[in-house]
Amino acid sequence: MKSPLAPIVGIAAIALAVTGCAGGSGSGSDTAKIEFQTNLGATDPILVVLTEITDAYEAENPGVDIELVPSTDTYEADIKVRLASGDVPDIWATHGWSLLRYSEFLEPLDAQPWAKDFNPALAPAMQNDDGEFFALPIDTDVAGIVYNASVLEAAGIDPASLEDWASFTDALATLDAAGVIPLSSSGKDSWFAGNIADFMASGGFTDDQLDGFLDGEFQNDGYADLLDDVAQWQAAGYFNPDYSSATMDDLGRSLAEGTTAFVMVQNYLVTTALGFNPDAELGYMPIPSDVGSPFLVGGEGRAFGVAKDSAHKEQALDYLAFLADPANLSQLASAVGGIPGLTNATSDLGMLQASYDQFVASGDYPLLPYFDRVYLPNGMWDTMVSTTDSVITGQGAVGSAVEQMAADFDSLFAQ
């Protein structure tokens, strides 16, 4: 005898199937397919670890399929377009902008079970006035000026003594006289040029000047002061001769081989350098300042947020909690030699442990946010890069560079 309930069961099954399709990001099944834009290169060591951890999560959660998408050269632009069009990834790397740029699209994470271990050093960069933060911090970005310790020691230079730009410039002269390239950067991998201005500016203005930026008034004189130092180094021939063609690998090799003394870049260059010479003695030092004390820059490093409107938000948050497990987060932070973003995780800082102990753990040097992220309107980075590049190459004067910065600042601030 045919059951009278059969048609009802059939309708219910169809309804469940339709429900599964609507919430499955096109999966057509009950599996939750989560798109994770990692912003990690295909050969990035942290992606290798992230893949292993993700495989373990999927083994424990067979109903979840996580697609780890490697980065592209247009990652930032791609994310902007997708957010604007409503085609939002379930999880994406926030590359330093979880609060200022992406928070309106992200789920607040301060109520997550792992939130109590959020590194308080990240609060100025990642937390709003209500105590909310919007990404799981894998590591804490702490940067200064990377140096070859053996080269400085041979030249009789103590990096801790370089507290202002005059003393730093004197050190460059000493190194030049010793036959070492004092300062290397790159016009090809152009963020290196932008870093120089950004690092210097982070601690290069008075509180009144910084308030002026926030009020929409570009500080021409102060910005000219820092570019004057760059122009002085260019005129003296302190930059690497291959500035225009050098790649990050070239800079890493030069630093590792001791032909370069200083590079203004985040600490990931040390990993690159040690690939060329594992025995190189490298470190990083606080950035000099003429208006205050030496400082470090940083804040949010690698961090991942969950889209607040994700169809699979519950699963995405559960996966993020899995990454936040101390053992997993320690693996991720160690993969890049970074300071963990959660206080209950640990990391082997390797070569950089001595610099961390001297300049970070001591608490003697303030950690300031990257200048462009706080005091410049969105869209200014490219101008900062191009104007600094023009001064380094000698193709542009400080005055014209400042005028271009001020013009773009006024235009973008008004938008």
SULFENPE-V317088 format. One record per backbone hydrogen bond with DSSP energy under -0.5 kcal/mol. NH is the residue of the N-H (numbers start at 1). CO is the residue of the C=O. E is the energy in kcal/mol with one decimal. If there is no record, write none. Layout:
BEGIN
NH&CO&E ; NH&CO&E
END
This chain:
BEGIN
6&3&-1.2 ; 9&5&-2.8 ; 10&6&-2.6 ; 11&7&-2.3 ; 12&8&-2.5 ; 13&9&-2.6 ; 14&10&-2.2 ; 15&11&-2.6 ; 16&12&-2.5 ; 17&13&-2.4 ; 18&14&-2.6 ; 19&15&-2.5 ; 20&16&-2.6 ; 21&17&-1.9 ; 22&18&-2.1 ; 23&19&-1.6 ; 24&21&-1.0 ; 26&21&-0.7 ; 27&24&-2.0 ; 32&63&-3.1 ; 33&31&-0.9 ; 34&32&-0.7 ; 34&65&-3.1 ; 35&33&-0.5 ; 36&34&-0.5 ; 36&67&-2.6 ; 37&35&-0.6 ; 37&91&-2.6 ; 38&36&-0.9 ; 38&69&-2.2 ; 39&69&-0.6 ; 44&41&-1.8 ; 47&44&-1.0 ; 48&44&-1.2 ; 49&45&-1.6 ; 50&46&-2.7 ; 51&47&-2.3 ; 52&48&-1.7 ; 53&49&-2.5 ; 54&50&-2.4 ; 55&51&-2.4 ; 56&52&-1.8 ; 57&53&-2.1 ; 58&54&-2.7 ; 59&55&-2.0 ; 60&56&-1.4 ; 61&57&-1.5 ; 64&61&-2.2 ; 65&32&-2.9 ; 66&64&-0.5 ; 67&34&-3.1 ; 67&65&-0.6 ; 68&66&-0.7 ; 69&36&-3.1 ; 69&67&-0.8 ; 70&68&-0.6 ; 71&40&-2.3 ; 75&72&-1.3 ; 78&74&-3.0 ; 79&75&-2.6 ; 80&76&-2.1 ; 81&77&-2.2 ; 82&78&-2.4 ; 83&79&-2.6 ; 84&80&-2.3 ; 85&81&-1.9 ; 86&82&-0.8 ; 86&83&-0.6 ; 87&82&-1.6 ; 88&86&-1.4 ; 90&35&-0.6 ; 91&35&-2.2 ; 92&305&-1.8 ; 93&37&-2.2 ; 94&303&-2.1 ; 96&301&-0.5 ; 97&94&-3.1 ; 101&97&-1.4 ; 102&97&-2.2 ; 103&99&-0.6 ; 105&102&-2.3 ; 106&102&-0.7 ; 106&103&-0.9 ; 107&306&-3.0 ; 109&133&-3.2 ; 112&109&-1.8 ; 115&112&-1.9 ; 117&114&-1.9 ; 118&115&-1.9 ; 119&341&-2.3 ; 122&119&-2.3 ; 123&120&-1.3 ; 125&122&-0.9 ; 126&122&-2.4 ; 127&123&-2.4 ; 128&132&-2.5 ; 131&128&-2.1 ; 136&304&-3.2 ; 137&135&-0.7 ; 138&136&-0.6 ; 138&302&-3.0 ; 139&302&-1.2 ; 140&339&-3.4 ; 141&139&-0.6 ; 141&299&-2.5 ; 142&140&-0.8 ; 143&297&-3.2 ; 145&285&-2.4 ; 146&144&-0.6 ; 146&263&-2.1 ; 147&283&-2.8 ; 148&261&-1.7 ; 149&147&-0.8 ; 149&281&-2.1 ; 150&281&-0.9 ; 152&148&-2.0 ; 153&149&-2.6 ; 154&150&-2.2 ; 155&151&-1.5 ; 156&153&-1.2 ; 157&152&-2.9 ; 158&156&-0.5 ; 159&157&-0.7 ; 161&158&-2.1 ; 162&159&-1.3 ; 163&161&-1.7 ; 168&164&-1.9 ; 169&165&-2.5 ; 170&166&-2.1 ; 171&167&-1.9 ; 172&168&-2.0 ; 173&169&-2.0 ; 174&170&-2.1 ; 175&171&-2.4 ; 176&172&-2.5 ; 177&173&-2.2 ; 178&174&-1.2 ; 179&176&-1.5 ; 180&175&-2.4 ; 181&259&-2.5 ; 182&180&-0.7 ; 183&238&-2.1 ; 184&262&-2.4 ; 187&243&-3.0 ; 188&243&-0.7 ; 188&246&-0.6 ; 189&246&-0.8 ; 190&188&-1.5 ; 192&189&-2.0 ; 193&186&-0.8 ; 193&190&-0.8 ; 194&190&-1.6 ; 195&191&-2.5 ; 196&192&-1.3 ; 197&193&-1.2 ; 198&194&-2.6 ; 199&195&-3.7 ; 200&196&-2.1 ; 201&197&-2.6 ; 202&198&-1.6 ; 203&199&-0.7 ; 203&200&-0.7 ; 204&201&-1.4 ; 210&206&-2.5 ; 211&207&-2.4 ; 212&208&-1.8 ; 213&209&-2.0 ; 214&210&-2.0 ; 215&211&-1.6 ; 216&213&-1.8 ; 217&212&-3.1 ; 218&216&-0.6 ; 220&218&-1.3 ; 223&219&-2.3 ; 224&220&-2.5 ; 225&221&-1.9 ; 226&222&-1.4 ; 227&223&-1.9 ; 228&224&-2.1 ; 229&225&-1.2 ; 230&226&-1.4 ; 231&227&-2.7 ; 232&228&-2.2 ; 233&229&-2.2 ; 234&230&-2.2 ; 235&231&-2.6 ; 236&232&-1.7 ; 237&234&-1.2 ; 238&233&-2.6 ; 240&183&-0.8 ; 243&240&-1.5 ; 245&242&-0.9 ; 246&242&-2.4 ; 251&247&-2.2 ; 252&248&-2.6 ; 253&249&-2.7 ; 254&250&-2.5 ; 255&251&-2.5 ; 256&252&-2.5 ; 257&253&-2.6 ; 258&254&-0.6 ; 258&255&-0.7 ; 259&254&-1.9 ; 260&254&-1.5 ; 261&181&-2.2 ; 262&182&-1.5 ; 263&146&-2.2 ; 264&184&-0.5 ; 265&263&-1.2 ; 269&266&-1.6 ; 270&267&-1.8 ; 271&267&-0.6 ; 272&268&-1.5 ; 273&269&-2.9 ; 274&270&-2.8 ; 275&271&-1.0 ; 275&272&-0.6 ; 276&272&-0.6 ; 276&273&-1.6 ; 277&273&-1.8 ; 280&277&-2.0 ; 282&280&-0.8 ; 283&147&-2.0 ; 285&145&-1.9 ; 287&295&-3.6 ; 289&163&-2.2 ; 291&203&-0.5 ; 295&287&-1.8 ; 296&366&-2.9 ; 297&143&-2.6 ; 298&368&-1.9 ; 299&141&-2.5 ; 301&139&-1.2 ; 304&136&-1.7 ; 305&92&-2.3 ; 307&90&-2.7 ; 308&105&-2.3 ; 310&307&-1.6 ; 313&310&-1.2 ; 316&312&-2.7 ; 317&313&-2.7 ; 318&314&-1.9 ; 319&315&-2.5 ; 320&316&-2.3 ; 321&317&-2.2 ; 322&318&-1.6 ; 323&319&-2.1 ; 324&320&-1.8 ; 325&321&-0.5 ; 325&322&-1.0 ; 329&325&-3.2 ; 330&326&-2.1 ; 331&327&-1.6 ; 332&328&-2.2 ; 333&329&-2.8 ; 334&330&-2.3 ; 335&331&-1.5 ; 336&332&-0.6 ; 336&333&-1.0 ; 337&334&-0.8 ; 338&333&-2.6 ; 339&140&-0.8 ; 341&138&-1.7 ; 343&117&-3.2 ; 345&342&-1.4 ; 349&347&-0.9 ; 352&349&-2.1 ; 353&350&-2.0 ; 356&352&-2.4 ; 357&353&-2.8 ; 358&354&-2.3 ; 359&355&-3.0 ; 360&355&-0.6 ; 360&356&-1.9 ; 361&356&-3.2 ; 363&360&-1.5 ; 365&359&-0.5 ; 366&294&-0.5 ; 368&296&-3.4 ; 368&366&-0.7 ; 371&198&-0.6 ; 373&370&-0.6 ; 374&370&-0.9 ; 374&371&-0.9 ; 375&371&-2.9 ; 376&372&-0.9 ; 380&377&-1.4 ; 384&380&-2.4 ; 385&381&-2.4 ; 386&382&-2.7 ; 387&383&-2.5 ; 388&384&-1.7 ; 389&385&-2.6 ; 390&386&-1.9 ; 391&387&-1.3 ; 392&388&-2.4 ; 393&389&-2.5 ; 394&390&-0.6 ; 395&390&-0.9 ; 396&390&-2.1 ; 401&397&-2.1 ; 402&398&-2.6 ; 403&399&-2.2 ; 404&400&-2.2 ; 405&401&-2.3 ; 406&402&-2.9 ; 407&403&-2.4 ; 408&404&-2.4 ; 409&405&-2.5 ; 410&406&-2.5 ; 411&407&-2.1 ; 412&408&-2.8 ; 413&409&-2.8 ; 414&410&-1.4 ; 415&412&-1.0
END
